[in-house]
Amino acid sequence: MIYFFIVIAALCVAFSNGANDNFKGVATLFGSGTTNYRRALWWATGMTLLGSIAALLLAGELIKSFGGKGLVEDAIAMKPAFAAAVGLGTGLTVFVATRLGMPISTTHGLIGALIGTGLVAGSGLNFGNLGSKFLIPLLLSPILAIAITSIIYPILRKLRIRMGVESDLCICVGSETVEVLPSSCNTVALERVQAVTAKLGKTAVCQSQYSGEVLGISAATALNRTHFLSSGILSFARGMNDTPKIAAILLLAPAMSVPVSLILIGAVIAIGGLVSARRVAETMSHRITTMNHGQGVTANIVSGTIVIGASYLGLPVSTTHVSCGSLFGIGAVTGGARKKTIATIVLAWLVTLPMSALIASGSYLMLSSI
């Protein structure tokens, strides 16, 4: 019975993780108008699944870290009830956040669940490992993302202008460009959107686009391809970073090898994203900051680099914290940050750890009697 709860708990975490996290890698594609929701979602799902498979070779240290050994006493970390409680605490916390449209960290939830379950189980905590292997990477990674994005984006913008690539406003209906205006004509563009919508009876939108060429290639085409590539890299990195953490729970069930666990968790993460990603997608894409194609590419490159580097080093950074940190940085530089949404997201991050700890500790008390 307890092994059944382990499997259910691990799959619950994987599904919730996919629903809350899968779209984060492509939020800038959707938010900047580069592509639509459905296409962005399938791109994210495919690249995340590839990252989950790559974890077979590149992320073994994360499996060890999130098995609980080194944080709580080994004898307690090996108890089936411990793994099941950690999974339930994490999965339910992420599920609630997803229903509210809040992008929170599965990594953060797992750490809270590990701490809460360990304390209730009577284990001492290794505070040295807790700080160096878990909390410090989690705290520093979003700050690093904000700082790097804030520095790099203005540099890239100046480089674009020197290369003669202009930023214009496009009045578009579907894939058709109806009118192009200078980027300084924001008020006029909004008036034209309303006029075109009324005239054609179809919804018109105002989007940023680039005109000019780079090395003989259309700037708009080159940027769109780069944007898709950077989003794919970030989704790949997320799958590689998150899958081993969840697979660590499943490995305590009998007959579960590392390859089987990683592939199964990766598949359920993909399903969770396809089924339930919409609410968090809207928050990440449209409610944190306004963005254009170039800003989205910058945020993705910074986030992907940080997450891939952390995965290789075995550091449990949160893709959520890093992705949001990059968007916070873009919003700070451009002045488009929506402070109320950002404050709500940060509050959700603060609540994640104690909430998952409470649910996990209660789950352990119930499961340990089985």
C-alpha positions in Angstrom: 0.0 0.0 0.0 2.7 2.5 0.9 4.6 1.8 -2.4 1.3 2.6 -4.2 1.3 6.0 -2.5 4.9 6.6 -3.5 4.0 6.1 -7.2 0.9 8.2 -7.0 2.7 11.0 -5.1 5.6 11.1 -7.6 3.2 11.1 -10.6 1.2 13.9 -8.9 4.3 16.0 -8.6 5.2 15.3 -12.2 1.7 16.3 -13.5 1.6 19.4 -11.3 5.1 20.3 -12.4 4.2 20.1 -16.0 1.1 22.2 -15.6 2.9 24.9 -13.6 6.3 24.9 -15.3 6.1 23.6 -18.9 5.1 26.9 -20.4 7.7 29.0 -18.6 10.3 28.3 -21.3 8.1 29.7 -24.1 6.2 32.4 -22.2 8.1 35.1 -24.1 7.1 33.5 -27.4 3.4 33.9 -26.5 3.8 37.2 -24.6 5.6 38.9 -27.4 3.2 37.7 -30.1 5.8 35.7 -31.9 3.5 32.7 -32.0 0.1 31.5 -30.6 -0.5 29.6 -27.4 -1.0 26.2 -28.9 2.1 26.2 -31.0 4.2 27.5 -28.1 2.8 24.8 -25.8 3.7 22.0 -28.2 7.2 23.4 -28.7 7.7 23.6 -25.0 6.4 20.1 -24.4 8.6 18.5 -27.0 11.8 20.2 -25.9 11.0 19.6 -22.2 10.6 15.9 -22.9 14.0 15.8 -24.7 15.5 17.5 -21.6 14.0 14.8 -19.4 15.6 12.1 -21.6 18.9 14.0 -21.5 18.8 13.8 -17.7 19.7 10.1 -18.0 23.2 11.3 -18.8 23.7 14.7 -17.3 21.8 15.2 -14.1 22.7 12.3 -11.7 23.7 14.6 -8.9 20.2 16.1 -8.7 18.7 12.6 -8.1 21.1 12.1 -5.2 20.3 15.6 -3.7 16.5 15.2 -3.8 16.5 11.7 -2.4 16.9 13.4 1.0 20.2 11.8 1.9 22.6 14.4 3.2 19.7 16.7 4.3 18.0 14.3 6.7 19.3 11.1 8.3 19.8 8.3 5.8 17.7 5.8 7.7 14.7 8.2 7.6 15.3 9.2 3.9 15.0 5.5 2.9 11.6 5.0 4.5 8.8 4.6 1.9 6.5 6.8 4.0 9.1 9.6 3.8 9.2 9.6 0.0 5.4 9.4 -0.3 4.9 12.3 2.1 7.4 14.5 0.3 5.6 13.8 -3.0 2.2 14.5 -1.7 3.3 17.8 0.0 5.0 19.0 -3.1 2.4 17.9 -5.6 -0.6 19.4 -3.7 1.2 22.7 -3.2 2.1 23.0 -6.9 -1.4 22.0 -7.9 -3.0 24.7 -5.8 -0.7 27.3 -7.2 -1.4 26.2 -10.7 -5.2 26.5 -10.2 -4.5 30.1 -9.0 -2.3 30.9 -12.0 0.8 31.4 -9.9 4.2 30.3 -11.2 5.9 28.8 -8.2 8.9 26.5 -7.9 8.6 22.8 -7.7 12.1 22.8 -6.4 11.1 25.1 -3.6 8.1 22.9 -2.8 10.3 19.8 -2.7 12.7 21.4 -0.3 9.9 22.5 2.0 8.5 19.0 1.9 11.9 17.4 2.7 12.3 19.7 5.7 8.8 19.3 7.0 8.8 15.5 6.7 12.3 15.2 8.1 11.4 17.2 11.2 8.2 15.3 11.9 10.0 12.0 11.4 12.4 12.9 14.1 15.4 13.5 12.0 18.0 16.2 12.5 18.6 18.5 9.6 22.0 19.1 8.0 21.9 22.9 8.0 25.2 23.1 6.1 23.9 21.1 3.2 20.5 22.9 3.4 22.2 26.2 2.9 25.0 25.4 0.4 23.2 22.8 -1.7 19.6 24.1 -1.6 18.8 27.6 -0.2 21.8 29.6 -1.5 21.4 28.5 -5.2 17.6 29.2 -4.9 18.1 32.6 -3.5 20.9 33.7 -5.7 19.7 32.4 -9.1 16.8 34.9 -9.6 18.9 37.8 -8.4 21.6 36.7 -10.9 19.0 36.5 -13.6 17.7 40.0 -12.9 21.2 41.5 -12.8 22.4 39.8 -16.0 19.3 40.6 -17.9 19.3 44.3 -16.8 22.9 44.6 -18.0 22.7 42.6 -21.3 19.5 43.9 -22.7 20.5 47.6 -23.0 23.8 46.4 -24.6 22.0 44.3 -27.2 19.5 47.1 -27.9 22.3 49.6 -28.6 24.0 46.9 -30.9 20.7 46.5 -32.8 20.4 50.2 -33.4 24.0 50.5 -34.6 23.4 47.7 -37.0 20.5 49.7 -38.5 17.7 47.4 -37.4 14.6 49.4 -36.6 11.8 48.6 -34.3 8.3 49.3 -35.7 4.7 48.7 -34.7 2.7 46.3 -36.8 -1.1 46.5 -37.0 -1.9 42.8 -37.7 -5.0 40.7 -38.3 -4.1 37.1 -37.9 -0.9 36.6 -39.9 -1.6 39.5 -42.2 0.2 42.9 -41.7 -2.3 45.7 -42.3 -0.2 48.7 -41.4 3.3 49.5 -40.1 3.9 52.5 -37.8 7.1 53.9 -36.1 7.7 52.6 -32.6 7.1 56.1 -31.2 3.5 56.2 -32.3 1.9 54.2 -29.5 -1.2 56.3 -29.2 -1.8 56.4 -33.0 -1.3 52.6 -33.1 -4.0 52.0 -30.5 -6.4 54.2 -32.4 -5.6 52.3 -35.7 -6.2 49.0 -34.0 -9.7 50.1 -33.0 -10.3 51.5 -36.5 -9.1 48.4 -38.3 -11.1 46.1 -36.0 -14.3 48.1 -36.7 -13.6 48.3 -40.5 -12.8 44.6 -41.1 -15.0 43.1 -38.4 -11.9 41.0 -37.2 -9.7 41.5 -34.2 -6.6 43.5 -34.9 -3.6 43.6 -32.6 -0.6 45.9 -32.3 2.7 44.0 -32.2 6.4 45.0 -32.3 8.4 43.9 -35.3 11.9 44.6 -36.6 12.8 45.9 -40.1 16.3 45.7 -41.7 18.8 43.0 -42.4 21.7 41.3 -40.6 24.3 39.7 -42.8 21.8 39.6 -45.6 19.1 38.0 -43.6 15.8 39.7 -42.6 16.2 40.9 -39.0 12.6 39.8 -38.2 13.2 36.3 -39.6 16.5 35.9 -37.8 15.1 37.1 -34.5 12.0 34.9 -34.7 14.3 31.8 -35.3 16.6 32.8 -32.5 13.6 33.3 -30.2 12.3 29.8 -30.9 15.7 28.4 -30.5 16.3 30.1 -27.1 12.9 29.0 -25.9 13.6 25.5 -26.9 16.9 25.6 -25.0 15.2 26.9 -21.9 12.5 24.2 -22.1 15.2 21.6 -22.6 17.1 22.9 -19.6 13.9 22.8 -17.5 13.2 19.2 -18.3 16.8 18.2 -17.6 16.8 20.1 -14.2 13.4 19.2 -12.9 12.9 15.5 -14.0 15.7 14.1 -11.8 14.3 15.9 -8.7 10.9 14.2 -9.1 12.4 10.8 -10.1 14.2 10.7 -6.8 10.8 10.1 -5.1 9.8 7.3 -7.5 13.1 5.4 -7.0 12.0 4.2 -3.5 9.3 2.2 -5.1 10.2 -1.4 -5.9 11.5 -2.3 -9.4 12.0 1.4 -10.3 15.3 1.9 -12.0 16.8 5.4 -12.8 16.1 5.2 -16.6 12.5 3.9 -16.1 11.8 6.6 -13.4 13.2 9.5 -15.6 11.3 8.4 -18.7 8.0 7.9 -16.8 8.3 11.2 -14.9 9.2 13.0 -18.2 6.1 11.6 -19.9 3.8 12.7 -17.1 5.4 16.2 -17.0 4.6 16.5 -20.7 0.9 15.4 -20.1 0.5 17.9 -17.3 1.7 20.7 -19.4 -0.6 19.9 -22.3 -3.6 19.5 -20.1 -3.4 22.3 -17.5 -0.8 25.0 -18.5 -3.1 27.8 -19.6 -3.5 29.8 -16.3 0.2 30.0 -15.5 0.9 30.7 -19.2 -1.3 33.8 -19.1 0.5 35.1 -15.9 4.0 34.5 -17.3 3.3 35.8 -20.8 1.1 38.9 -20.2 0.9 39.9 -16.5 4.6 40.3 -15.4 5.7 42.8 -18.1 5.1 43.9 -21.6 7.8 42.6 -24.0 8.8 42.6 -27.6 10.7 39.9 -29.5 14.2 41.2 -28.7 13.4 41.4 -24.9 11.9 37.9 -25.0 15.0 36.5 -26.7 17.3 38.2 -24.1 15.3 36.8 -21.2 15.4 33.3 -22.6 19.1 33.2 -23.3 19.9 34.4 -19.8 17.5 31.9 -18.2 18.6 29.0 -20.3 22.3 29.6 -19.6 21.8 29.8 -15.9 19.6 26.7 -15.7 21.8 24.5 -17.9 24.9 25.5 -16.0 23.2 24.7 -12.7 22.0 21.3 -13.9 25.6 20.4 -15.0 26.9 21.4 -11.6 24.2 19.6 -9.7 22.8 22.9 -8.2 19.0 22.8 -7.6 18.1 26.2 -9.0 14.4 26.8 -9.8 13.6 27.4 -13.5 10.6 29.4 -12.2 12.7 31.7 -10.2 15.3 32.1 -13.0 12.6 32.7 -15.8 10.7 35.1 -13.7 13.9 36.9 -12.6 14.8 37.5 -16.2 11.3 38.9 -16.9 11.6 41.1 -13.8 14.9 42.4 -15.2 13.3 43.2 -18.6 10.4 45.0 -16.9 12.8 47.0 -14.7 14.9 48.2 -17.7 11.9 49.0 -20.0 9.6 50.3 -17.3 6.9 47.8 -18.3 7.0 45.8 -15.1 3.6 45.2 -13.4 4.5 45.6 -9.8 1.3 44.2 -8.3 1.7 40.9 -10.2 5.4 40.7 -9.3 4.6 41.3 -5.6 1.9 38.5 -5.7 4.3 36.1 -7.4 7.1 36.8 -4.8 4.5 36.3 -2.0 3.5 32.9 -3.5 7.2 32.0 -3.5 7.5 32.8 0.2 4.4 30.7 1.0 5.5 27.7 -1.0 8.0 26.3 1.4 6.0 26.4 4.6 2.8 25.2 2.8 4.6 22.2 1.3 6.3 21.5 4.7 2.9 21.4 6.5 1.2 19.2 3.9 4.1 16.8 3.8 4.4 16.5 7.5 0.7 15.8 7.9 0.9 13.2 5.1 3.9 11.5 6.9 1.9 11.2 10.1 -0.9 9.6 8.2 1.2 7.3 6.0 3.7 6.2 8.7 0.8 4.3 10.4 0.3 2.2 7.3 
